[in-house]
Amino acid sequence: MNQIGQPNNQSARESFVAVQKNGDGDLQAFKTSSGRVLDYTQALQEVQAGQIAGVNAFKGRDGETYIRGDADGDPANNLDELPNF
């Protein structure tokens, strides 16, 4: 159990349900399953802390760290496929 009495499992974590993109199509903000809106930096911090289910952080070839969906073979739940908000 975590500090607020919820089980420490994936179902207790939030997930991303919608995204905002800039003019180039790059992800810049995320809406969580609880309705919170996080800019990219906030979202990355929460992903790295394990607070968001279904995604992970990885280091790109350019040395920057990015958010991506967990590989599950289903392109329909790719972050780019989430609805815009």
C-alpha positions in Angstrom: 0.0 0.0 0.0 1.2 3.5 -0.6 0.9 6.5 1.8 -2.7 7.2 1.0 -3.8 3.6 1.4 -4.0 2.6 -2.3 -2.4 -0.5 -3.6 1.0 0.0 -5.2 0.1 -1.4 -8.6 -0.4 -0.2 -12.2 -4.2 0.2 -11.9 -3.6 2.8 -9.1 -1.5 5.0 -11.4 -2.8 7.6 -13.8 -2.4 7.2 -17.6 -2.3 9.7 -20.4 -5.7 10.0 -22.2 -5.1 13.0 -24.5 -2.3 15.1 -25.9 -1.5 18.6 -27.2 0.9 19.0 -30.1 2.8 22.0 -31.4 2.8 23.1 -35.0 5.4 20.5 -36.0 3.3 17.7 -34.5 5.6 17.3 -31.4 3.9 16.4 -28.2 3.9 19.3 -25.8 1.3 18.6 -23.1 -0.6 15.6 -21.7 -4.0 15.1 -20.0 -4.1 12.4 -17.4 -6.9 10.0 -16.6 -7.7 12.1 -13.6 -8.0 15.3 -15.7 -4.7 16.9 -14.8 -2.9 18.7 -17.6 0.9 18.4 -17.5 3.4 20.2 -19.7 6.1 18.0 -21.3 8.6 18.6 -18.5 6.1 17.8 -15.7 4.9 14.7 -17.6 8.5 13.5 -18.1 9.2 13.9 -14.4 6.1 11.9 -13.4 6.9 9.2 -16.0 10.5 8.8 -14.7 9.1 8.6 -11.1 6.8 5.7 -12.2 3.6 7.7 -11.5 2.1 7.2 -15.0 1.1 3.8 -16.4 1.7 2.6 -19.9 4.6 4.8 -20.8 8.4 5.1 -20.2 11.2 7.5 -20.7 14.1 6.8 -23.1 17.2 8.6 -24.2 17.1 9.6 -27.9 20.1 9.6 -30.3 20.4 13.3 -29.6 21.0 12.6 -25.9 17.6 14.1 -24.8 15.1 12.1 -22.8 11.7 11.5 -24.3 8.3 9.9 -23.3 7.0 7.0 -25.3 4.3 4.4 -24.9 5.2 1.0 -23.7 5.8 -1.4 -26.6 2.8 -3.7 -26.8 2.5 -4.3 -30.5 -0.7 -2.2 -30.8 -0.1 1.0 -32.7 -3.6 2.3 -31.8 -2.4 3.2 -28.3 0.7 5.0 -29.4 0.9 8.5 -27.8 0.6 10.1 -31.2 -2.8 8.3 -31.7 -4.3 9.8 -28.5 -7.0 12.4 -29.0 -6.1 16.1 -28.9 -7.4 18.3 -26.2 
